[in-house]
Amino acid sequence: MLLALDRGTGEPLANQLYESLRTRILTGKLRASTRLPSTRVFAKELGVSRNTVVNAFERLASEGYIEGRVGAGTRVARTSPEAMTRTAAVRKRRAAGPGRRGPSERGTSIAGIRTRTWSGPIGDVRPFRLGVGALSEFPMKIWSRLSRRWSLGGVPAMDYDEVAGYRPLREAIAAYLRSARGVTCDASHIIVVNGSQQALDLTSRVLLDPGDAVWFEDPGYDGARGAFAAAGARLVPVPVDDDGFNVAAAIARDASARLAYVTPSHQFPLGVTMTLSRRRELLKWASESGGWVLEDDYDSEFRYTQRPLPAMQGLDADDCVIYSGSFSKVLFPAVRLGYLAVPPSVLDTFLRVRFLTDVHPSTIPQATLADFIGEGHFERHLRRMRLLYRERQDALVRSAGQHLAGLLTVPPSDGGMHLVGSLPAGVDDREVSRAARAHGIAATPLSFFAESRHCSGLLLGYAGLTPAQIEKGTQQLAAVLEPLVRRAARGRFT
Ligand SMILES: Cc1ncc(COP(=O)(O)O)c(C=O)c1O
């Protein structure tokens, strides 16, 4: 079997081996029931340690790509996990009998895509819930006063509006993006969407065909992974290092990608900023290969120590970048508003596809938001939240230093609404997260967002918590962590 593992990328060899085998299985190069060499022979052939092969095999087996029986060796599974979901759907429909209703094969397979689910009650501010800001600090009185204004618009305000969204809001967004993010756009490039999730879905449907390869940050945002998977794309995980998305590794893995999904200003979930040279490299790839870049600028507003780098879209001379942003973090998630800045070459297709999806977002919150921005409340709220979130981040770092020493290392970050804590060796982040949940603590495991298994840690949201809640949450988390860390230490020394 010709498998090239690259020691220069920094990507663990077990991950590379897992990925190449999985790709071969999915593309049919390794057929069902094909026998794989024993781990010992394979390790020798590849010039790697046996552990590397065992790790890759274990992961493939746990995901259902290969199966092994004592004495019979390891074989490619008779049915791939993807095919199993498909067949299950068909079987269910057939079992229901002719003429019985049931979801389609496509619906069943989309519904089966792995995403995060929020298990707490709506509105709950559980420490350290991810991705929600200080909702109680939002100037709701001003917002409700402005929202009444829409009703004074009479009959014209009640009619269908432009598919791209409410024009005064698009103008306000374009002006904001030009001055705050260096985005090259005017109102004609902006499409107002119902949150970033719709931007991801729309972009996938307009730009991707089933089977197209998509470069995906590893670890990366599950909402984006789900949208691409729903469009039938083939996800190519690309390692993120201290300089952000590793373009050379991406090209080495699959230069034929159709789209690269990146969060350059504040990588989700690790929080690194993609360097200028990496951004240039990615744009060079896109312009030479005819690929697209989807830049998700979901929380660039919250930068505490220095001004953020301008958006990558502003460097794009060939119209290869689709730029997306959200009001979920800067306002509140229930507003369900976000935006896309789309190059002219595909704008019309985006608008036609959008029309068939939901025609346009409700005009009522759009009009309120246009006035909220126009009257300066948006900028004011943003300035206040920046100061508040910075204080809260400091509070988390301080409390963690006091209560979590030896249990979880929580370094500060230049921005964002959560921090990434690293666990001592041998502590399983999913187990910690489960135990924490039982004590009323939401500590999201980093490994959930990873395609490769080397990522482990806890994501701790702080923006929605007062310093007192942070202090208490940290103490509770320490109580959860202590026995697990002690057990792991015992395991290391026996
Ligand atoms: C990377 C990323 N993009 C976008 C969003 C916002 O999504 P939406 O606008 O659909 O609420 C989030 C929220 O957590 C995110 O983490």
The ligand as a Tripos MOL2 file, in Angstrom:
@<TRIPOS>MOLECULE
LIG
   16    16     1     0     0
SMALL
NO_CHARGES

@<TRIPOS>ATOM
      1 C1        -17.0720   30.1040   14.4770 C.3       1 LIG1
      2 C2        -18.4540   30.6330   14.6860 C.ar      1 LIG1
      3 N1        -19.0900   31.1980   13.6560 N.ar      1 LIG1
      4 C3        -20.3260   31.7050   13.8060 C.ar      1 LIG1
      5 C4        -20.9930   31.6670   15.0200 C.ar      1 LIG1
      6 C5        -22.3510   32.3250   15.1670 C.3       1 LIG1
      7 O1        -23.3540   31.5980   14.6590 O.3       1 LIG1
      8 P1        -24.8300   32.1980   14.4740 P.3       1 LIG1
      9 O2        -24.6950   33.5570   13.8280 O.co2     1 LIG1
     10 O3        -25.5100   31.2350   13.5950 O.co2     1 LIG1
     11 O4        -25.4470   32.3150   15.8440 O.co2     1 LIG1
     12 C6        -20.3930   31.0420   16.1020 C.ar      1 LIG1
     13 C7        -21.1220   30.8990   17.3740 C.2       1 LIG1
     14 O5        -20.7630   30.2010   18.3010 O.2       1 LIG1
     15 C8        -19.0820   30.5430   15.9480 C.ar      1 LIG1
     16 O6        -18.4470   29.9740   16.9870 O.3       1 LIG1
@<TRIPOS>BOND
     1     1     2 1
     2     2     3 ar
     3     2    15 ar
     4     3     4 ar
     5     4     5 ar
     6     5     6 1
     7     5    12 ar
     8     6     7 1
     9     7     8 1
    10     8     9 2
    11     8    10 1
    12     8    11 1
    13    12    13 1
    14    12    15 ar
    15    13    14 2
    16    15    16 1
@<TRIPOS>SUBSTRUCTURE
     1 LIG1         1 GROUP 0 **** ****
